[in-house]
Amino acid sequence: MQLTAFKQLPMGRQAILLRQGGHFLADRQQDSFSLRLYAFGDFYAEVWRVQDEERILFIHLFQHSAGLASYLEKIRLPEV
């Protein structure tokens, strides 16, 4: 799925698609937030939650690799 089509979906549907078909890359903490990074289609999605809560605050979508900088140490690529 392309970024433009994904953006048109409600956040709840976006979250379902990320869980079902997104490739989980890494997670991290920022202040009192838990963030999970997924690759999906032609973009990346960063899911923001308050730490220790299930409710999603928002999903940040981006395509530029500069958005990956804070995750680089934690990303684990599959071994071939």
C-alpha positions, -999 to 999 in steps of 0.1 A, spaced: 0 0 0 12 35 -8 16 62 18 -11 84 2 -38 56 4 -28 47 40 -31 83 51 -68 83 40 -77 55 64 -89 60 100 -62 55 127 -79 23 140 -77 7 105 -41 19 101 -32 2 134 -48 -31 123 -30 -30 90 4 -23 107 -1 -52 131 -12 -76 103 11 -67 75 37 -42 87 73 -53 93 82 -44 129 117 -28 130 123 -15 165 108 2 196 121 29 219 110 52 247 108 89 245 100 107 278 67 91 289 59 76 255 64 42 240 71 42 202 71 12 178 85 15 143 71 -4 113 80 -6 76 49 -8 55 46 -4 17 67 26 6 69 43 40 75 39 77 50 42 106 58 52 141 31 43 166 30 65 197 14 54 230 16 66 265 40 43 283 22 12 298 -11 20 280 -26 3 250 -44 32 235 -26 47 204 -21 85 206 -12 89 170 7 73 141 35 93 125 40 84 89 72 92 69 92 82 39 126 99 44 154 79 61 162 108 83 132 97 105 151 65 113 180 81 130 167 76 166 162 39 159 194 29 141 210 13 171 179 -8 178 170 -20 144 178 -57 139 177 -69 103 170 -106 97 201 -128 92 204 -144 58 
